[in-house]
Every structure is written in structure tokens, then in C-alpha cells.
Amino acid sequence: MTSLVDRHVGFVRALREAGVPVSVAEGLDAARALRVIELHEREALRAAYAATLVKKPGYRAGFDVLFDLWFPPTMSSLYGEQHEKEDESGAAPAPAQELSGHRDRLAGLLLDSTDAAMAAFARDMVERYGRQPAGPGRQNWFSYSVMRALSPETLMSRLLAEVLQGRERGGLAEKNARQAINRNIGRFDQAVATDVRRRIAEDSGVERIARSAVRPPLDQIDFLRVTKADLTRLRKEVHPLARRLAARLTIKHRKGKRGRLDFRRTVRASLQSGGVPLTTIYKPPRPHKPELVILCDTSDSVSSFAHFTLLLTYALREQFTKVRAFGFVDTIDEITRFFVPGADVVEAMTKLVNEADMTRFGRTNYGHAFDGFMRKYPDALTSRTSLLILGDARSNYQPPALETLKRMTAKTRHAFWLNPEPKAQWDIGDSIATEYAAVVSMRECRNVAQLTAFIEDLA
């Protein structure tokens, strides 16, 4: 039982380190769930842990990776018996007939197979093709060598011929067949990767491999390290956040100001007190759909964050009466014209960089950008405007133009600054974050989770 308890504690700790929030109470719930399931049924064990520890669908992929590491389907010895006679040059090449047999078996699995059958075959293939010697008594394991040896993509033509059985190529049937086969190739690739991670964990320790095997959940991916694939996934997260941001700013406005005096109702109410207006009645405030001005640092140091800003700006256009966006490096230009609905974000960013006038000398200069904004766009900020500044507040030791920033914020209804750098790095080097934070409310905003917290705190 001690071994199971140790694995449970280690598994929960690994989930937390990977960014999956697991409270003490949830950990105890999972432990209680283990008392009412058959522990030898691995999928029941997985389901029990998932039901008690996973709160969002986005956390499930990382959970499954860590579960397979901490509760593997099988354990293997350091060297299989069939490989004892391998020489020092590496794994002995498989005879052509043996390799052909493996590819035939893989072809059958790609047409129809259960997850258990696919995983068992993947384990056999990793044992046969995934090992690379790394010195006396040591070895490395690789997915690439397995996939290269079996080359499942080269089986496509053969499998299509078997599925279509003489039917005309190029139609819907072929398209569906290709999609099904590609999905199964992905399943095999994933099964191979899972077994490779298991074997590395056996050799190097499960804690060590767990730290590098799982990417952070989508809402915790650092904006400064976001990839194009991440941006595509972030689109789904940004639109609901934009709606909430607009709603929060509207609520903030309604709480802060009352409507105009309703003279008629006030006089009517005063008749009950002999004409003395003891109670003043106000008209309800008019529905307010705020206007938004975004100032975005588009320099190379925050280019990934700027890409996310474009996503956010696209979404915000639907929630505000007017959205005007401005990009700057050491000079500023309005970039609203590049935000065409439906355009690809990366293409829009490329076009923006090539066509927008945001650079003089190529070194970020917040002060010059703020001065240029007030000089070129004096009417952009009004009492109906919410100002959102996005950037790392690193100005290459140039004058910060604090007085200009004060004039800008004085003209607006609200002003906020989101900084994608960790707060611990503010004021290090050329950062003047604290000086700007004394004028504009500045928040660390490195990921979607922190952006969500910022929006929640607005009310």
C-alpha cells in the first residue's frame, strides 16, 4: 500500500507542477475513490483520477501524459533478451522479411484496431526499433527511429486501395478514408511516444521526465513564448474574454455614475411630504457600450504578445462601439485598418509590420511614441474612452514622457496597462515599469489565466 500512496502523492505533485490546479481536498477525494474501484483495472483507475482531479477539458491532455508515466501499463527490463547479441554500433538491422511483416501488421491496425491493440503493438515496435545505445550500460529511446523504420504514411496508397475496393478515387469516400487513416496514424504515433516516455522514465526517473513531458495548459502558456499553433487554439479563448471585458467596463461605468435627475418624478414624490423634496429620484443611466483605444508595443521583444493583442483586438471590435488600435516601436501609427474580420492573424501581423509606420531607428521608445500619439491623434481619447496599453515598459533608457502619459489618462474614462513580463523583472535593465505604474494601473499579464483575473477584478 505504501507504494501506491507514494505514487498517488507523486502524481498529484506532478499535476500541480505541470499547471493543473489540484487542491488538498481534491487529492483526498481521489484517494477515497481508489477504495471503491478495482485497482488492477487501469482505465477505471484513470477515470477515477480524472473525475476527481481534472476540472477543465484543456487539462486532460497533460493529465493523460502524467497518468501514463506514474501508472504505466507495463514495466520492462533495461535490455530485452532478444537484443543481448547486438553489437556496439547500435540495434541490429531487421531482416527485410521481418520489417515487412511489421508493416503488414501496422496496416491492419490502421484500418481497424482497439486502443489496447495499438498500444501493445507500439510497445513491441519501440522495443525493436526505438533503442539507441548511449554508452556502457546505458541507452536512449526515440520515437523518430520507430516511425522512420515503419513509415506508416507510405502505407496510405495501399490502404486506400483496400478500403475503396475499385471505387472511383477523388470523391467523398476517399476523403473520409484518408481522414480515418490519418487519425489512426496519429494514434500510433501517440502510442509510440507514450511508450518512449515510459521507458525513459524507467531509466531516468519518473519525476525528471514528468517535468519536461507536459506543456502548460493553454490558459497558462506564456504570451512571450506562444507558437502559431497556440494562437490558433487561443482564438476560442479570446472571444468570451472580450465579451467579459466589455461587460465589466460597462458595469464599472454604471456603478460609478448615476443618471440625470428625474425632475418630474422628484416633484411628484415631494407631494407626500407637503412639497418638500425629501427624496431625489434619478433617471436610470443610459446603456453604455464603451469605446476602446489600444496602444500596443510591436517591437521584437514582445512580438508574440503583439500577435495575441491582434487576437484580442479582433474580438473586442464586436463588443465596443468603436475600437481604435495603435502600434508603436519608436514612433506610432494607427493599425485599425489591418484588422479585417476573418483575416489570418499571422498574415495580418506580417502586413502590419511591412506597411505600418511604427519605426524610426528600430529601438523601442515609449516616450517618443506617447508624444507622437498626442500630436497626431489628439481626438482619439475622450471621456467615453477606455485606454488599454500593452507592452513591457522597456524604453531603451529614453525619456519616459510621464507628463504626456498623465494627460492621456486624464482624458479617458478608464486606463489600464498590461505587462507581459514577470513582475520580478520590472525595473531591471531598461524597464521603467514602476514609473509608468505610478500613472497607469499596471498588471502583470503573461497568460490567459492572468488576463481572466484582470477582467474579473474590474467589477
C-alpha positions in Angstrom: 0.0 0.0 0.0 2.9 2.3 0.7 4.0 2.1 -2.9 0.5 3.2 -4.1 0.4 6.0 -1.6 3.8 7.2 -2.8 2.7 7.1 -6.4 -0.5 8.9 -5.6 1.4 11.7 -3.8 3.9 12.0 -6.6 1.2 12.0 -9.3 -0.7 14.8 -7.6 2.5 16.8 -7.1 3.4 16.3 -10.8 0.0 17.6 -11.8 0.5 20.8 -9.8 3.9 21.3 -11.2 2.5 21.0 -14.7 0.0 23.7 -14.1 -3.1 21.6 -13.3 -4.7 23.0 -10.2 -5.3 20.3 -7.6 -6.4 21.3 -4.1 -5.7 19.3 -1.0 -9.4 18.3 -0.8 -9.4 17.1 -4.4 -6.3 15.0 -3.7 -8.1 13.4 -0.8 -11.2 12.8 -2.9 -9.1 10.9 -5.4 -7.6 8.8 -2.6 -11.0 7.9 -1.4 -12.1 7.0 -4.9 -9.3 4.4 -5.0 -11.0 2.5 -2.3 -14.1 1.8 -4.4 -12.6 0.7 -7.7 -10.7 -2.3 -8.9 -7.1 -1.1 -8.8 -6.0 -3.7 -11.4 -8.3 -2.2 -13.9 -6.1 0.6 -15.2 -8.8 2.5 -17.2 -11.0 2.5 -14.1 -8.1 4.0 -12.2 -7.6 6.6 -14.9 -11.3 7.5 -14.8 -11.4 7.8 -11.1 -8.4 10.2 -11.1 -9.8 12.2 -14.0 -13.2 12.6 -12.3 -11.7 14.0 -9.1 -8.7 16.0 -10.3 -9.5 17.4 -13.8 -11.7 20.5 -13.9 -11.3 21.7 -17.5 -11.1 19.8 -20.8 -7.9 21.7 -21.5 -6.2 20.0 -18.6 -7.0 16.4 -19.9 -4.1 16.0 -22.3 -1.4 16.8 -19.7 -3.3 14.6 -17.2 -3.2 11.6 -19.5 0.6 12.0 -20.2 1.4 12.2 -16.5 -1.0 9.3 -15.6 0.8 7.1 -18.2 4.1 7.9 -16.6 3.0 7.3 -13.0 0.8 4.3 -13.7 2.3 2.6 -16.8 0.5 -0.3 -18.4 3.7 -2.5 -18.1 7.2 -2.4 -16.9 10.2 -3.5 -19.0 13.7 -4.7 -18.2 16.7 -2.5 -19.2 17.5 -4.7 -22.1 15.2 -7.2 -23.8 16.5 -10.8 -24.2 16.2 -10.6 -28.0 18.8 -7.8 -28.1 21.6 -9.3 -26.0 23.6 -10.0 -29.1 23.5 -6.5 -30.5 26.9 -5.1 -31.3 28.3 -1.7 -30.2 27.3 0.0 -33.5 23.6 0.0 -32.4 20.5 -2.0 -32.9 20.8 -4.9 -35.4 19.0 -4.1 -38.6 15.8 -6.1 -39.0 15.6 -8.5 -41.9 13.5 -7.3 -44.8 11.0 -10.1 -44.2 10.6 -9.2 -40.5 10.2 -5.5 -41.3 7.6 -6.3 -44.0 5.7 -8.4 -41.5 5.6 -5.5 -39.0 4.4 -3.1 -41.7 1.7 -5.6 -42.7 0.5 -5.8 -39.1 0.6 -2.0 -38.8 -1.5 -1.7 -42.0 -4.2 -3.9 -40.4 -4.2 -1.8 -37.2 -4.5 1.4 -39.2 -7.7 0.0 -40.8 -9.3 -1.2 -37.6 -7.9 -1.6 -34.1 -8.7 -1.0 -30.4 -6.6 1.3 -28.3 -5.2 -1.7 -26.4 -4.1 -3.5 -29.6 -2.5 -0.3 -30.9 -0.6 0.3 -27.6 0.6 -3.3 -27.4 2.0 -3.1 -31.0 3.6 0.2 -30.3 5.4 -1.3 -27.2 6.8 -4.1 -29.4 8.0 -1.7 -32.0 9.7 0.6 -29.5 11.4 -2.4 -28.1 12.6 -3.4 -31.6 13.4 -0.1 -33.3 13.4 2.6 -30.6 16.6 1.8 -28.7 19.9 3.6 -29.3 23.0 2.7 -27.2 24.4 5.6 -25.2 27.5 4.1 -23.6 28.2 1.1 -21.3 25.0 0.0 -19.5 23.1 3.0 -20.9 20.6 3.5 -23.7 18.4 6.1 -25.2 14.9 5.7 -26.6 13.5 7.6 -29.6 10.1 7.8 -31.3 11.7 9.0 -34.5 13.6 5.8 -35.2 10.3 3.8 -34.8 8.3 6.0 -37.2 11.2 6.1 -39.7 11.5 2.3 -39.8 7.8 1.6 -40.2 6.9 4.8 -42.3 3.2 4.5 -41.8 2.5 7.4 -44.2 3.8 5.3 -47.1 1.0 2.8 -46.5 -1.7 5.3 -47.5 -2.0 4.2 -51.1 -2.2 0.5 -50.2 -4.8 1.1 -47.5 -6.9 3.4 -49.7 -7.0 0.7 -52.4 -8.1 -1.9 -49.9 -10.8 0.4 -48.4 -12.2 1.7 -51.7 -12.0 -1.7 -53.5 -12.1 -0.4 -57.0 -14.5 2.6 -56.4 -13.7 5.9 -58.1 -10.9 7.8 -56.5 -11.1 11.5 -55.6 -14.6 11.5 -54.1 -16.1 11.8 -50.7 -15.4 8.1 -49.9 -11.6 8.7 -50.4 -11.6 11.9 -48.4 -13.3 10.1 -45.4 -10.9 7.1 -45.7 -7.9 9.4 -45.7 -9.1 11.2 -42.7 -9.7 7.9 -40.8 -6.3 6.5 -41.7 -4.5 9.8 -40.7 -6.3 9.7 -37.4 -5.1 6.2 -36.8 -1.6 7.1 -37.8 -1.8 9.8 -35.2 -3.0 7.2 -32.6 0.0 5.0 -33.4 2.4 8.0 -33.2 0.9 8.9 -29.8 1.2 5.3 -28.6 4.8 5.2 -29.6 5.6 8.5 -27.9 3.8 7.3 -24.7 5.9 4.1 -24.5 9.1 6.0 -25.2 8.3 8.3 -22.3 7.6 5.3 -20.1 11.0 3.7 -20.9 12.9 7.0 -20.4 11.1 7.4 -17.0 12.2 3.9 -16.0 15.8 4.8 -16.9 16.0 8.4 -15.7 13.3 8.6 -13.0 9.6 9.5 -13.5 9.9 12.9 -11.7 12.6 14.0 -14.1 10.8 13.1 -17.3 7.5 14.4 -15.9 8.8 18.0 -15.7 9.6 18.1 -19.4 6.9 15.9 -20.8 3.8 18.1 -20.3 3.3 21.5 -21.9 1.4 24.0 -19.6 -2.3 24.2 -20.1 -3.5 26.6 -22.8 -4.6 29.3 -20.3 -1.1 29.2 -18.7 1.1 29.4 -21.8 3.4 32.4 -21.6 2.4 35.0 -24.2 6.1 35.7 -24.9 6.6 32.0 -25.9 3.3 31.4 -27.8 3.5 29.5 -31.1 1.4 29.8 -34.2 -0.5 26.6 -33.3 -1.1 28.1 -29.8 -2.5 31.2 -31.4 -5.0 29.1 -33.3 -6.2 27.5 -30.1 -6.3 30.8 -28.3 -8.9 32.2 -30.7 -11.5 30.2 -28.8 -10.4 31.6 -25.5 -10.2 35.3 -26.6 -13.8 35.9 -27.8 -15.5 35.1 -24.4 -12.8 37.1 -22.6 -13.5 40.1 -24.9 -17.3 39.9 -24.1 -16.5 39.8 -20.4 -14.1 42.7 -20.6 -16.7 44.9 -22.3 -19.3 43.8 -19.8 -17.0 44.6 -16.8 -16.2 48.1 -18.2 -19.9 48.8 -18.6 -20.7 47.6 -15.1 -17.9 49.8 -13.7 -19.3 52.8 -15.5 -22.9 52.1 -14.2 -21.7 51.7 -10.6 -19.6 54.9 -10.8 -22.2 57.3 -12.0 -25.9 57.9 -11.6 -28.3 59.0 -14.3 -29.6 62.6 -14.6 -32.1 64.0 -12.1 -35.7 63.0 -12.9 -37.3 66.3 -12.0 -40.9 65.3 -12.7 -40.8 62.1 -10.5 -39.0 64.0 -7.8 -41.7 66.7 -7.6 -44.4 64.1 -7.7 -42.8 62.2 -4.8 -42.5 65.5 -2.8 -46.3 65.8 -2.7 -46.3 63.1 0.0 -44.2 65.4 2.2 -46.0 68.7 1.6 -44.0 69.7 -1.4 -40.6 69.2 0.3 -38.3 67.1 -1.9 -37.0 64.7 0.7 -36.2 62.1 -1.9 -34.5 62.8 -5.1 -35.1 60.4 -8.0 -32.7 59.9 -10.8 -33.2 58.6 -14.3 -31.5 55.2 -14.9 -28.2 55.7 -16.7 -28.3 55.2 -20.4 -26.9 51.8 -21.7 -23.2 52.4 -22.2 -21.2 50.5 -24.8 -17.7 51.7 -24.2 -15.2 52.9 -26.7 -11.7 51.4 -26.6 -8.3 52.7 -27.6 -5.4 50.1 -27.6 -1.8 51.1 -27.7 0.4 48.1 -28.5 4.2 47.7 -28.3 5.0 45.7 -31.5 8.8 45.5 -31.1 10.6 42.2 -31.5 11.0 41.7 -27.7 7.2 41.3 -27.4 6.3 40.1 -30.9 4.4 37.0 -29.6 2.4 39.2 -27.2 1.7 41.6 -30.1 0.2 38.6 -32.0 -2.1 37.9 -29.1 -3.0 41.5 -29.0 -4.3 41.2 -32.5 -6.4 38.3 -31.5 -7.8 40.3 -28.6 -8.4 43.4 -30.8 -10.3 41.3 -33.4 -12.6 40.0 -30.6 -13.0 43.4 -28.9 -14.3 45.0 -32.1 -17.5 43.1 -31.8 -18.1 44.3 -28.2 -17.3 48.0 -28.3 -19.0 50.9 -30.1 -15.6 51.9 -31.5 -12.2 50.3 -31.3 -9.0 52.1 -32.5 -5.7 50.3 -32.3 -2.3 51.9 -32.5 1.1 50.1 -32.8 4.5 51.6 -32.0 8.2 50.8 -31.7 9.8 54.3 -31.5 7.0 56.0 -33.4 3.3 55.3 -33.6 0.8 54.6 -36.3 -2.9 53.7 -36.3 -3.2 50.0 -37.3 -7.0 49.6 -37.0 -7.1 49.3 -40.9 -5.3 46.0 -40.7 -8.0 44.3 -38.5 -10.2 43.0 -41.3 -12.7 40.5 -39.9 -11.8 36.9 -40.9 -8.2 37.7 -41.8 -5.5 35.3 -40.7 -3.7 36.8 -37.6 -0.2 35.9 -38.7 -0.8 37.3 -42.2 -2.3 40.5 -40.7 0.8 40.8 -38.5 3.1 40.4 -41.4 1.2 43.0 -43.4 1.2 45.4 -40.4 5.0 45.1 -40.0 5.6 45.8 -43.7 3.2 48.6 -44.1 2.6 50.4 -40.8 4.8 53.4 -39.9 5.9 52.3 -36.4 9.7 52.5 -36.7 12.3 55.3 -37.0 15.5 53.8 -35.7 14.2 50.4 -34.6 14.7 50.8 -30.9 11.7 50.9 -28.6 10.9 54.4 -27.3 7.7 54.7 -25.3 8.2 58.4 -24.6 8.5 59.3 -28.2 5.6 57.1 -29.1 3.3 58.7 -26.4 4.4 62.2 -27.6 3.6 61.2 -31.2 0.2 59.8 -30.3 -0.9 63.1 -28.6 0.5 65.1 -31.5 -1.0 63.0 -34.3 -4.2 61.7 -32.7 -5.3 64.4 -30.2 -9.0 63.5 -30.6 -8.6 59.7 -30.1 -9.2 59.9 -26.3 -12.4 61.2 -24.9 -14.5 60.9 -21.7 -16.2 57.9 -23.2 -12.9 56.0 -23.9 -11.2 53.2 -22.1 -7.4 53.1 -22.8 -5.6 49.8 -22.8 -1.7 49.9 -23.1 0.0 46.6 -23.9 3.8 46.4 -23.6 6.8 45.5 -21.4 7.7 49.2 -20.5 11.3 48.8 -21.7 12.2 52.1 -23.4 16.0 51.7 -24.1 16.8 54.3 -21.4 14.9 57.1 -23.3 12.9 59.8 -21.6 9.6 58.3 -20.4 7.3 61.2 -21.2 5.4 60.7 -17.9 3.6 64.1 -18.2 2.3 63.1 -21.7 1.0 59.9 -20.3 -0.7 61.8 -17.4 -2.5 64.0 -20.0 -3.6 60.9 -21.9 -5.1 59.1 -18.9 -6.8 62.3 -17.7 -8.8 62.4 -20.9 -10.2 58.9 -20.6 -12.8 57.1 -18.5 -10.5 54.2 -17.6 -6.8 53.5 -18.3 -5.0 50.1 -17.8 -1.6 48.8 -18.7 -1.0 45.0 -19.2 2.7 44.0 -19.0 3.7 40.5 -20.3 6.9 40.4 -18.3 7.1 38.7 -14.8 6.7 41.4 -12.1 10.1 40.3 -10.7 11.7 41.6 -13.9 10.1 45.1 -13.7 12.7 47.9 -13.3 15.6 45.6 -14.3 17.8 46.9 -17.1 15.9 49.4 -19.2 12.5 48.7 -17.7 10.7 51.7 -16.2 7.5 49.8 -15.3 7.2 51.2 -11.8 7.4 54.8 -13.1 4.6 54.1 -15.6 2.6 52.2 -13.0 2.5 55.3 -10.8 0.5 56.9 -13.6 -1.5 54.0 -15.1 -2.7 50.9 -13.2 -0.3 48.2 -14.4 -0.9 44.5 -14.2 1.3 41.5 -15.0 -0.4 39.7 -17.8 1.7 36.7 -19.0 -1.1 34.3 -20.0 -4.9 33.9 -20.4 -5.3 33.0 -16.7 -3.9 36.3 -15.6 -5.9 38.1 -18.3 -9.0 36.5 -16.9 -8.1 37.5 -13.4 -7.6 41.1 -14.6 -11.1 41.2 -16.2 -12.7 39.6 -13.1 -11.1 42.3 -10.9 -12.6 45.2 -12.9 -16.0 44.9 -11.4 
